[in-house]
């Protein structure tokens, strides 16, 4: 009997990716064949995002695409969009099952129930009281390990607390167990991920600093990266620990959102730009070559030309490596959506373009700063026109001629030939 095929497609954050990877393994363990989303499949699973209106639009487009590829296929829609707007998704042509964050971990069982008899499944928003661990492996040389979920911050522009619920996390003991399992599969790099990872452990009487200290002691661990962490939760102790560690990479992703203190206050962020600048200076004092990425939102309601110029000049002088620039998107049931002074689309685009250009300039300078250095690159399995790529400890992209012996190996290289998208490495040291 031919096994059923299932295709997964995820949008949004690394947490979504880790969860989708864990879900796909259950289907593999039960005899399913996992195929690429663009291939014909018996079941399509779309893990959704609601961070922006564009993310929602892409989710709807993926549903329509799956139905077009195979009109007879089952389509399950899971995740944040499903949590907030289950009825809207259930009405889309081809959709058989809609599961929010509580229900998506029953995906295998719920799909089996669709055959007796078929009915549009619907998971109404519910309580998120327990933490469900997830991690990825098998399809990449690095694994995303989910250690935390949900958020208690309630920033005025964000629907994530509505979609994912209150902050909750795994225990240190369980996190160590999963990290050892990942390492046992030969994965060289683990990325600690969550919605607000700096809030790890609070309900268990533990904290994030204790977790990274424990992870640092695992035998056989090659690399650990910390994903996005709030500036107010990135303590000097954490920065000093990363600087002294051989396992934790000199790579920080710290959301700023605005360089204007007035806008930060309207956003209900828990810090000012002076605290943010302090964290950057602390990192640079200990790790001059560290990669530091910032998230920035432009076009927030009430953002005046003066606010933007103030934020832009702050960012100009901030020693960061690059930025993820987002244009504000109105989200239902948020405080920002009720604000009366909105920025026009034209102005938002102009401001976004300026920030993207600034980000490119900073990234170019960061790459130039690394020219001539010897670094360790973990090469991935991709083969793009005869080349493979990987990232250094401080997240500088490098590529070399494809060699199967380099896949999932940490190789010492010298960064000499800077191209448009990173370094071309001609010699392995």
N, C-alpha and C positions, 0 to 999 in steps of 0.2 A: 504494500500500500504506500503510495506516494505521501511524503510528509508535507504538512501545510507550511506555507511560506508567510513570514511576517516581516514588515518593514517599519522601522522607527524613524521619526524625524523630530528633532527637538529645536526649540527656539529659546533664546534668552541666555540665562546665566549658567555657570559651571555646575551649579546645584542641579539644574534640570538635566544636564548631560550625565552627571553621576547617577541620578535616579533612573533615567531612561536606560542606562547601561545595566544597572542592577535588574531592572524589569526584563530586559532582553535575555539575560542569562537564565532566568526561570523558564522562558520558552525554549531556549536551547536545551536545557536539562530535560525537557519533556518532549523532545523529538522534533521540534519545529526547526525549520531552516530560516535563518535571518538573512534578508536580502537588502539591497540598496533601495532607498525610498522611490527612486525613479523607475524601478523595475516592476513588472506585474507581480502582485502578491495577493494572498488570500485575505490578509488582515493588514491594515495600516494603523499605526499608532502615532498620533501627533501630540507632542508635549508642548504646551502653549505658554505664552508670555503676555503680560499686560503692561509692561513698563511704559510703553508709548503706544499711540494710535497706530503707528507704522507696524509695530510688533503684532498688534491685533489683525491688521490688514494682511500681513504675511501668513498668519495662522489660517485665516479664512481661505486664502489663495491655495495653501497646501491641502486643505480639505477638498477643494474643488479639483485640484490636480490629481489627488488620489482617486477620487470618484471617476475622473475622466480616464485614467489609466486602466482601471478595472471597475466598471459599474456594479459588478456582482460582489465586490470585496466588502468585508466588514470594516468599518472605520470607527476607531475609538479616539476620542479627544480627551486629553487629560491635562491637569496642571492649573496654572493661575487663571487663565481665561475661563476655563471650565468651572472653577470655583466661584467666580464673580458673576458670570453670565451663562449658566447652564441651559436655560430655556432658549436663549438665542441660538446657541450652537446646536441644540437638539433639533431645531427646525431646519437646519441646513440639509440639503439633498445629499443622501448617502450616509449621513451620520447615524450610527447604530447605538453608540454608547458614549456618555459624557460623565467623566469621573473627576471630581475635585481632588484636593490634596489628601483628604481622609480616605477616599475610595480608590485612588489610583494604584495603591499597593495591593488591591484585590483584583487587579486587571485580569490576570490569568483565569481566576474563578468566575469573574463577571462575564468574560467573553464566552466561556463554556455555557453559561446560563442563557445566552441569547438564543440558543436553538430550541428553547422549551418554555414558551413560544417566543418569537421575536417581538421586541418592543423597544422603543426608544428609551434607553437607559438615561437616568438623570440623577446626579448626585448634588443635592442642595447644599449650600454652604453649611458647614457644621463645626463642631469643636475640634481644635487641634491640640490635644493634650499630651500625646506621646511623641517621642522622637523615633523615627524610623531610619536606620543607617543605610547608606548607599555608597558604592564606589565603582569606579570604572577600571577595566583592564582588558587586554586582549586586542584592542584596536589601536592602541597608541603605546609609545614608549614611556609615557607618564600616566599616572592614575590620579583622578580627582576623588579625594576622600571627603565625603560630607561629614562634618563633625557637629554642625549646628543648623537649626532651621528657625524660621519665624523672626519677628522683630518687634521690640517694644518701643521703638523710637518715635513713630508716628510723625515723620516729616510731612510738612503740609502739602507736598506735591505727590506723595507716594501711596500706592494702593497695596503694596506688598504685605503690610500687616493685616489688611483685610483678606488677602488671598491666602496667606500662609500662616496667619495666626500669631500667637504669642511666642516669644523667644524660648527655645528649649534646645537641649543638646545631649549628646552622648556622654558617657562617663569616660574618664581617662583610661580606665582598664579596658573598656570595649574598643576605644579608639586605637589603643596599642595592639589589641588583638587583630583588628582589621588591617592595620599598617603592616604587621608581620605577615599576614596572609597575602597582601599585595606584593610585598618584597619576596615572598616565597615563590611567586609566579614569575620572578625575573624582572619585574618592573624596576627601573633605575631611579625614577623620580615620582614623588608624591606631592600633589598640590592640596593643601588643606583648604577646604571650601565650605561655605555656608552663606546664610543671608546676612548675618552680623557676627562673624566668627570671634571677634574680640569679646563678645558677651558669653563665650563658652563657659559652661560649668556652674553658672551662678545658682541654678536650682539644686545642684548637687553638692554645694559647698566647695566647689573646685574653681579653678580659673584657667584662662588661656596660657598664662606664663607657666603654670605648673605642667600643662599639657605639653608644651614645646620642650620643656626640660626633660620630660619623660621620653618623648619621641626621639630626642637627640641621642639617647642611650641604646636604641635598638641596634643590634648587630646586623651587619649586612646592608644597612640603609645607606644609599649613595647620596641622594639629594632630596631635600624637602623645601617646598616653596609655600609661603604664606600668601593666600589670595587677598582680595580686597578687605582692608581692616580700617575701621573708623579712626580718625586722628586722635580723638579723645580717649580711645581705648588702646592706642599704640603708645605704651609707656616707654620711658627711657630704659627701664630694665629690659624690656623686650628687645629694643634696638641694640643695647649693649650685648645681650645674649646672642643675637643673630651675628653680630660682628665677631664674636669670639668662637662661634661654632664652625666646625668643618662640614657639617651636614646641611645646615640651613643656608639657603642661597641669598646673596646680597641683592634682593629684588623686593621692592615694596610697591603695593598698589593702594593708594590712600585717597579716598574720595574727598574732594574739596567742595565741589558743587558751585561755589561762587567765591570770588576774591573780594567781594564787597561785604563788609560787616552788616550793613543795613539789610541786604538781601538774605544773608545767612540767618538773620533774626526772623525775617518773614518766612523763611523755609523751615523754621523750628529746628535748625541744626544745633548741636550741643557744644559748640566751640566757636571761637572767632578766628580770624585769619592770623592773628599773632600766635595762637597756639599751633596752628598748622605750620607756620614758618619755623617755629621752634623745633618741631619734629623733623623738618627737612634739614635744618642746620645740625641737629644731633646726628642724623644719619650721615651727612657729608663729613662731619668731623671724624667719624670712625670708619666710614666706607666711602671713600671719595669716588670710586668707580661704580657704586651701586646704581641699579636702574630704579628710578622712582617715577611711577605713573600716577596721574591725577585724573579724577572724573570731574567734569565741569558742565554745568547746565547754563545755557543762555536763553534769554527771552522769558524769564520768569515774570509772572504778573507784577507790574509796578516797577520793573527794571528800567530806570531812566538812562539817558545817554551818559549822564554823570556817573551813575552806578556802574555801567558797563566799562567806561573809561577807567574808573577807579580799579575795577577788578582786572582789567586787561594789563594795566601798568604793574599791578601786584604780581601777576603771572609772569610778565616779562622779566622781572628781577628775581623770580623764584627759581632755585637751582633744581628743577625737575627735568626728567628725560623726555617725556612726551605726555600728551593728554588724550583722554577719551572725551570727545565733545558731543554733548547731547543738546538738541533743541527742545525747549519745554513743550510738553504735550499735556493738554488738559485731561485730567482723569476724574471720572465721576466719583462722588462721595469723598472728595478730599477738600481740605480747607482752601487750598489754592484755587480750586474750581469756582469758589464763591467770591473770590476777589474781583473787584470791578474794573481795575485798570489792566487791560491786556495789551501785549506788545503785538504789533502787526506782523504778518508773515514775512513781509519784505524786510523789515528791520531785523527780525530773528535770523533770516537767511544771511544778511550782511554781517551780523555779529558772529554767526556760526562760521562763516567763511574766514573771517579774520582770526578766529581762535584756531581753526584747522591749520591755517598758514603758520601761525605762531608755533603750533605743536610740531609741524614738519621741520621748522627751523631748529627747535630745541632737540628733536630727535637726530637731526643731521649733526649738530654739535656734539651730542652725546656719542654718536658713532665715531666721529673724528677724534674725540678724546680717547677712545679705545684703540685707535690705530697704532700698530706696533706692539701691542701687548700679547703675551702668551696666555691663553685661556683654555678651559676644558669645555668641549662641546659634546652634548648628547645628541647623536644623530638619529633621526627618525626614519621610518621605513618607506617614505614616499619616494617615487621616482618620477621627476618632472623633467622631461626632455634630456634624460641622461644624468641629471643632477639630483642630489639628496640634500636635505637641510637639517639643521639642528640649532640649539640655542646654548649660549655660554652660561656660566654661573649667573652673570648679571644680565641675562636675557638679550644679548646681542645675537642677531641672526647670522648664521654662516652657512655656506653651501660648498659642496665639493662634488667631484665626479662620483656617480653612484657606484657603491661597492657593497655587496651583500654582507661582507665581514664587518662593516662599520655600523650596521643596523643595531640599535639599542646598546651601543657602546659609547662610553665617555672617552673622547680622544683629545689629546693635547694638540693645539694648533696655534699658529701665530696669525693675528689679524693684520693683513697687509694690503689686500686689494679690495677697496671699498667700491661697491657697485650701487645701483639704484635701490636695491632692496636688501642690502646687507653686505657681508664680506664673502668674496670668493676665495676659498682656501685651496691653494695649489699643493701644499705639503703638509703632511701630518708629522708632528715632531716626535 
